[in-house]
């Protein structure tokens, strides 16, 4: 099929064939991938770390999947023709970046394919903690209508509150837009500041991290896990927050010092937290977070929705075709981006 106004020769120039290995995962729908394979491309499915995986890599041009430590020096040696490691996730903290650098293979994230899902999940957690959703459900199920303590129940609205976003990437920007719809004021901190015009268009204002923490009624974290961001929110940072403020984390657990967070929640130094991620995943059965009444927990499930399965593979296969055509891939992670 020709592109509009194109010729057969033009179409031949656009054609790109590649052998693509898709890493099997419970978080990705193989039937979606199989139904979206570009014409002329060959697809193999294999679980990372298996002999079948190394065998499949032998003739692979592109690798598609989630970050996995099994994609190490040995895996790259098994894939001499590999030109791209394309992630289906936004996060890349489980990738062996130095092994990829040694092999000369770019690692690319998913180009924001799950940004809507994570942004919606973050707002869901904001609502859940400020309206004590889990407590309300448990009260009704246990026959305690309205908790039998109407006077002592304090529920809060989002309208008129200040949201502090730490990390204003694709997800952070979508959170800002959703927050505006709720009538919230939005502050942000990011290493890459927007221009004043861009801030005006999005309805956000830059502040230093300590200013964001002090001023916000809700702080939502949206940064990648890197050595610089590991435990960037510690005891001192939590102490800056209002005692009525909530912390929302849908990025990576180790961005927060979890022991310090448990202490702050237990002592009432912050009002509550909504967490989709943990320092250890899955968390241990005796995790102290489980016994706290002022938290809402979800199982690192903000990103994978059925809606974005197609978006993830669409971005992935598009990048594979770009590389097969000799073009530079999109969304290379900062640690491996040239210049």
BADOGU-13288 format. One line per 4 residues: number of its first residue (from 1); for each residue x, y, z of C-alpha. Coordinates in nm, 4 decimals. Each point is the difference from the previous one (the first is absolute). Example, Ala and Ser with C-alpha at 12.3 -4.5 7.8 and 13.67 -1.06 7.14 Angstrom:
BEGIN
1 = 1.2300/-0.4500/0.7800  0.1370/0.3440/-0.0660
! end
This chain:
BEGIN
1 = 0.0000/0.0000/0.0000  0.1430/0.3375/-0.0970  0.0039/0.3049/0.2197  -0.2193/0.2803/-0.1339
5 = 0.1668/0.1553/-0.3044  0.2853/-0.2484/0.0139  0.1510/-0.2256/-0.2621  0.1061/-0.3592/0.0140
9 = 0.3586/0.1160/0.0248  -0.0893/0.2250/0.2921  -0.1690/-0.2891/0.1734  0.3046/-0.2213/-0.0484
13 = 0.2065/0.2694/0.1686  -0.2388/-0.0050/0.2964  0.0030/-0.3770/0.0369  0.2019/-0.1288/0.2935
17 = 0.0436/-0.3623/0.0930  0.1425/-0.1198/0.3284  0.0218/-0.3066/0.2178  -0.1594/0.1007/0.3313
21 = 0.0233/-0.1952/0.3246  -0.2819/0.0784/0.2446  0.0716/-0.0928/0.3599  -0.2868/-0.1950/0.1560
25 = -0.1548/0.1705/0.3025  -0.3191/-0.0211/0.2037  -0.0371/0.3762/-0.0526  -0.0206/-0.0133/-0.3784
29 = -0.2625/-0.1605/-0.2226  0.1696/-0.2206/-0.2584  -0.3147/-0.0171/-0.2125  0.0114/0.3782/-0.0380
33 = 0.3634/-0.0137/-0.1078  -0.0641/-0.2784/-0.2480  -0.2865/0.1928/-0.1545  0.2121/0.3131/-0.0490
37 = 0.3221/-0.1381/-0.1488  0.0922/0.2227/-0.2972  -0.0027/-0.1610/-0.3422  0.3311/-0.1591/-0.0845
41 = 0.1171/-0.0168/0.3601  0.0638/-0.3307/0.1730  -0.1009/-0.0414/0.3636  0.1312/-0.2450/0.2595
45 = -0.1289/-0.0355/0.3575  0.2328/-0.1095/0.2789  0.0331/0.0396/0.3765  0.3083/0.1912/0.1130
49 = 0.2725/-0.2061/0.1609  -0.0878/-0.3276/-0.1730  0.2053/-0.1937/-0.2569  -0.2811/0.0692/-0.2488
53 = 0.0489/0.3715/0.0593  0.3710/-0.0101/-0.0804  -0.0718/-0.2126/-0.3044  -0.2638/0.2443/-0.1252
57 = 0.2405/0.2907/0.0434  0.2524/-0.1524/-0.2399  -0.1594/0.1573/-0.3062  -0.1927/0.2794/0.1665
61 = 0.0041/0.3593/-0.1184  -0.2223/0.1320/0.2795  -0.0952/-0.1085/0.3511  -0.3369/0.1080/0.1425
65 = -0.1099/-0.0435/0.3601  0.0327/0.1244/0.3550  0.3243/0.0744/0.1783  0.1654/-0.3219/0.1141
69 = 0.3445/-0.0672/0.1534  0.0212/-0.3091/-0.2248  0.0742/0.2354/-0.2896  0.3659/0.0151/0.0981
73 = 0.3385/-0.0265/-0.1697  -0.0620/-0.3649/-0.0835  -0.3330/0.0852/-0.1634  0.1549/0.2738/-0.2086
77 = 0.2807/-0.2348/-0.1065  -0.2668/-0.2460/-0.1116  -0.1574/0.2733/-0.2153  0.2749/0.1367/-0.2269
81 = -0.2531/0.1685/-0.2322  -0.2064/0.1663/0.2725  -0.0676/0.3672/-0.0738  -0.2672/0.0872/0.2574
85 = -0.1267/-0.0975/0.3448  -0.3524/0.1402/-0.0022  -0.1849/0.0145/0.3313  -0.3736/-0.0346/0.0494
89 = 0.0299/0.1991/0.3228  0.0926/0.3558/0.0881  0.2398/-0.1111/0.2744  0.3357/-0.1523/-0.0822
93 = 0.1607/-0.0502/0.3422  0.0184/-0.3802/-0.0451  0.2058/0.0344/-0.3187  0.3748/-0.0634/-0.0054
97 = 0.0848/0.3367/-0.1525  0.3756/-0.0539/0.0011  -0.0337/-0.3320/-0.1830  -0.2094/0.1762/-0.2643
101 = 0.2612/0.2746/-0.0255  0.2784/-0.2547/-0.0472  -0.2035/-0.1701/-0.2718  -0.0860/0.3286/-0.1680
105 = -0.3738/-0.0736/0.0189  -0.2430/0.2835/0.0836  -0.2678/-0.0584/0.2633  -0.3259/0.1852/-0.0656
109 = -0.3012/0.0389/0.2255  -0.3605/-0.0280/-0.1136  -0.0473/0.3561/-0.1203  -0.2742/0.0788/0.2487
113 = -0.2247/-0.2893/-0.1003  -0.1079/-0.0502/0.3620  0.0035/0.3678/0.1028  -0.3782/0.0369/0.0025
117 = -0.0403/-0.3133/0.2132  0.2572/0.1084/0.2578  -0.1333/0.3558/0.0131  -0.3548/-0.1252/0.0590
121 = 0.1253/-0.2437/0.2640  0.1817/0.2804/0.1820  -0.3194/0.2064/0.0121  -0.1934/-0.3073/0.1111
125 = 0.2374/-0.0378/0.2949  -0.0365/0.3701/0.0826  -0.3755/-0.0418/0.0174  0.0231/-0.3306/0.1854
129 = 0.2170/0.1344/0.2816  -0.1686/0.3383/0.0351  -0.3479/-0.1581/0.0052  0.1141/-0.3062/0.2034
133 = -0.1448/-0.2334/-0.2597  0.1301/-0.3268/0.1472  -0.1220/0.0925/0.3477  -0.3440/0.0878/-0.1394
137 = -0.0227/-0.3324/-0.1833  0.1064/-0.1954/0.3082  -0.2495/0.1862/0.2189  -0.2921/-0.0786/-0.2304
141 = 0.1053/-0.3648/-0.0386  0.0296/-0.0369/0.3778  -0.3398/0.1567/0.0706  0.1468/0.3233/0.1416
145 = -0.2053/0.2508/-0.2003  0.2151/0.3100/-0.0483  0.2420/-0.1580/0.2439  -0.2404/0.0753/0.2860
149 = 0.2110/0.3116/0.0610  -0.1199/0.2790/-0.2265  0.1485/0.2762/0.2175  0.3445/-0.1562/-0.0013
153 = 0.0091/-0.0684/-0.3723  0.1951/0.2537/-0.2027  -0.0236/-0.0262/-0.3770  0.1553/0.2515/-0.2376
157 = -0.0606/0.1299/-0.3521  0.2670/0.0567/-0.2652  -0.1447/0.3304/-0.1152  0.1979/0.2951/0.1333
161 = 0.2915/-0.2148/0.1145  0.3601/0.0380/-0.1173  0.1547/-0.2944/-0.1801  0.3769/-0.0305/-0.0141
165 = 0.1315/-0.2113/-0.2877  0.3564/-0.1271/0.0279  0.1064/-0.0946/-0.3529  -0.1838/0.1734/-0.2835
169 = 0.0488/-0.2484/-0.2826  -0.2737/-0.1504/-0.2149  -0.1800/-0.1431/0.3034  0.0481/0.3064/0.2203
173 = -0.1434/0.2276/-0.2688  -0.3121/-0.2154/-0.0306  -0.0418/0.0036/0.3778  0.0208/0.3801/-0.0137
177 = -0.2769/0.0156/-0.2614  -0.2241/-0.2310/0.2019  0.0673/0.2021/0.3150  -0.1047/0.3178/-0.1791
181 = -0.3338/-0.1624/-0.0807  -0.0507/-0.0537/0.3745  0.0739/0.3668/0.0712  0.3409/-0.0574/0.1584
185 = 0.2973/0.2356/-0.0111  0.3091/-0.1805/-0.1296  0.3645/0.0525/0.0930  0.2790/-0.2139/-0.1421
189 = 0.3662/-0.0828/0.0427  0.2062/-0.1504/-0.2803  0.3616/0.0161/-0.1087  -0.1262/0.1219/-0.3369
193 = -0.2032/0.3165/0.0443  -0.2691/0.1014/-0.2436  0.0051/0.3407/-0.1629  -0.2332/0.2571/0.1512
197 = -0.2296/-0.0293/-0.3018  -0.0135/-0.3791/0.0393  -0.0744/0.0377/0.3710  -0.2819/0.2401/-0.0811
201 = -0.1462/-0.2407/-0.2566  0.0084/-0.2922/0.2449  -0.1046/0.2056/0.3010  0.2985/-0.0905/0.2187
205 = 0.2713/0.1903/0.1843  0.3568/-0.1088/0.0712  0.1226/-0.0115/0.3587  0.3060/-0.1493/0.1672
209 = -0.0588/-0.3440/0.1491  -0.0099/0.1255/0.3577  -0.2511/0.2673/-0.1023  -0.2212/-0.2593/-0.1680
213 = 0.0055/-0.2194/0.3099  -0.0840/0.2882/0.2358  -0.2797/0.1513/-0.2086  -0.1849/-0.3059/-0.1295
217 = -0.3064/-0.1698/0.1414  0.0804/-0.3032/-0.2159  0.3436/-0.0947/-0.1364  0.0055/-0.2389/-0.2975
221 = 0.3267/-0.1636/-0.1108  0.0749/-0.0633/-0.3686  0.3773/-0.0391/-0.0364  0.2043/-0.2897/-0.1398
225 = 0.2030/-0.2026/0.2471  0.3638/0.0993/-0.0412  0.2897/0.0264/0.2460  -0.0894/0.3682/0.0422
229 = -0.3694/-0.0648/0.0716  0.0441/-0.2996/0.2315  -0.1473/0.0995/0.3386  -0.0333/0.3595/-0.1154
233 = -0.2974/0.0222/0.2377  0.1421/-0.0747/0.3435  -0.0778/0.0883/0.3601  0.1089/0.3612/-0.0405
237 = -0.2106/0.0453/-0.3110  -0.3076/-0.1539/0.1604  0.0490/0.2343/0.2971  -0.0451/0.2948/-0.2354
241 = -0.3489/-0.1151/-0.1009  -0.3159/0.1240/0.1685  -0.1466/-0.2325/0.2644  -0.3183/0.0087/-0.2109
245 = 0.1804/-0.0962/-0.3240  -0.0031/-0.3266/-0.1940  0.2813/-0.1698/-0.1931  -0.0789/-0.1858/-0.3226
249 = 0.2586/-0.2293/-0.1611  -0.0642/-0.1708/-0.3329  0.3585/0.0094/-0.1331  0.2435/-0.2248/0.1901
253 = 0.0049/-0.1048/0.3653  0.3669/0.0739/0.0756  -0.0537/0.3675/-0.0900  -0.1387/0.0214/0.3553
257 = 0.1745/-0.1063/0.3211  -0.2727/-0.2451/0.0996  0.1014/-0.0262/0.3656  -0.0120/0.3780/0.0310
261 = -0.3411/0.0033/-0.1698  -0.1381/-0.2627/0.2385  0.1237/0.2074/0.2947  -0.1552/0.3191/-0.1365
265 = -0.3332/-0.1733/-0.0641  -0.0001/-0.1716/0.3405  0.0763/0.3222/0.1876  -0.2515/0.2076/-0.1948
269 = 0.2685/0.2270/-0.1431  -0.1775/-0.0358/-0.3350  -0.3662/-0.0879/-0.0442  0.0341/-0.3012/-0.2283
273 = 0.1426/-0.1592/-0.3114  -0.1122/-0.1734/-0.3168  0.2627/-0.2455/-0.1215  0.0155/-0.2149/-0.3109
277 = 0.3689/-0.0845/0.0454  0.2210/-0.1260/0.2810  0.3665/-0.0347/0.0896  -0.0395/-0.3776/-0.0234
281 = -0.2458/-0.1471/-0.2501  -0.2074/-0.1831/0.0887  0.0258/0.1366/0.3546  0.0583/-0.2492/0.2848
285 = -0.2986/-0.1326/0.1935  0.1032/0.1968/0.3103  0.0392/0.3326/-0.1797  -0.1010/0.2677/0.2545
289 = -0.1873/0.1902/-0.2701  -0.2682/-0.2716/0.0078  -0.1066/0.0910/0.3534  -0.0297/0.3754/-0.0519
293 = -0.3525/0.1403/-0.0304  0.1044/0.3083/-0.1985  0.1399/-0.1677/-0.3121  -0.1481/-0.1390/-0.3198
297 = 0.2138/-0.2630/-0.1722  -0.0113/-0.1429/-0.3525  0.2300/-0.2691/-0.1492  0.2156/0.1980/-0.2490
301 = -0.2970/-0.0096/-0.2331  -0.0280/0.3641/-0.1052  0.1497/-0.0516/-0.3447  -0.1419/-0.3206/-0.1522
305 = -0.3541/0.0487/-0.1266  -0.1692/-0.1884/-0.2784  -0.0405/0.3278/-0.1857  0.3723/0.0668/-0.0245
309 = 0.1146/-0.3461/-0.1077  -0.0400/0.1037/-0.3627  0.1667/0.3370/0.0614  0.3035/-0.1683/0.1553
313 = 0.0500/-0.2378/-0.2920  -0.0810/0.2666/-0.2563  0.2789/0.2213/0.1337  0.2325/-0.2974/0.0318
317 = -0.0492/-0.1314/-0.3529  0.0180/0.3505/-0.1472  0.3395/0.0470/0.1632  0.1128/-0.3409/-0.1253
321 = -0.0898/0.1031/-0.3536  0.1812/0.3308/0.0390  0.3183/-0.1800/0.0980  -0.0423/-0.2532/-0.2805
325 = -0.0193/0.2907/-0.2462  0.3262/0.1358/0.1337  -0.1621/0.2867/0.1906  0.0734/0.0992/0.3580
329 = -0.2447/-0.1447/0.2544  -0.2315/0.2150/0.2066  -0.0101/0.0189/0.3808  0.3594/-0.1065/0.0737
333 = 0.0521/0.0123/0.3771  0.2058/0.3008/0.1140  0.2948/-0.2105/0.1171  0.0545/-0.1305/-0.3542
337 = -0.1126/0.3002/-0.2039  0.2740/0.1564/-0.2110  0.0898/0.3586/0.0707
! end
